Amino acid sequence: MGFEIKVVQVLQKAWLEFTVCCSSMVYIIVRIVADVNKINLPTWFENFDMPTISLFLIVFILLYRSEEKCDKG
């Protein structure tokens, strides 16, 4: 039971990063399935630049967290 509690504690601290990571993985899986011609993607999804958006969000989260630490200590 201790392992589950530690996982929950880590997810509480890093839920933003976890969300960005999961959305990136889903995007990659959808692109792979589309490349194998199993599904047809809409045009807006093909033009959607998820890697750049994910990178921006991670950098923004890291900057926000570093400012938060500077303000505390």
C-alpha positions in Angstrom: 0.0 0.0 0.0 3.0 2.4 0.5 3.8 2.3 -3.2 0.4 3.6 -4.2 0.6 6.5 -1.7 4.0 7.5 -3.1 2.7 7.5 -6.7 -0.2 9.7 -5.6 2.1 12.1 -3.9 4.4 12.4 -6.9 1.4 12.9 -9.2 0.1 15.7 -6.9 3.4 17.5 -7.2 3.9 17.0 -10.9 0.3 16.7 -12.3 0.9 19.5 -14.9 4.0 17.8 -16.3 2.1 14.4 -16.2 -0.8 15.9 -18.1 1.5 17.4 -20.8 3.4 14.1 -21.1 0.1 12.1 -21.5 -1.3 14.4 -24.1 2.0 14.2 -26.0 2.0 10.4 -25.9 -1.7 10.3 -27.1 -0.8 12.7 -29.9 2.1 10.4 -31.0 0.0 7.3 -30.8 -2.7 8.9 -32.9 -0.2 10.0 -35.5 1.3 6.5 -35.7 -2.1 4.9 -36.1 -2.9 7.5 -38.8 0.4 6.8 -40.6 -0.5 3.1 -40.8 -3.7 4.2 -42.5 -6.0 2.8 -39.8 -7.7 6.1 -39.2 -8.2 9.3 -41.2 -7.2 12.5 -39.4 -9.0 15.8 -39.9 -7.0 18.6 -41.5 -6.9 20.6 -38.3 -5.3 17.7 -36.5 -2.6 17.2 -39.1 -1.7 20.9 -38.8 -1.7 20.8 -35.0 1.8 21.3 -33.7 1.6 19.4 -30.4 5.4 19.0 -29.9 6.0 22.7 -29.9 3.0 23.3 -27.7 4.2 20.7 -25.2 7.7 22.2 -25.2 6.3 25.6 -24.5 4.1 24.3 -21.7 6.9 22.4 -20.0 9.2 25.5 -20.2 6.4 27.7 -18.8 5.7 25.3 -16.0 9.5 25.1 -15.1 9.8 28.9 -15.1 6.7 29.2 -12.9 8.0 26.6 -10.5 11.4 28.3 -10.3 9.8 31.7 -9.6 7.7 30.0 -6.9 10.9 28.6 -5.2 12.6 32.0 -5.4 9.7 33.7 -3.7 9.6 31.2 -0.9 13.3 31.2 -0.1 
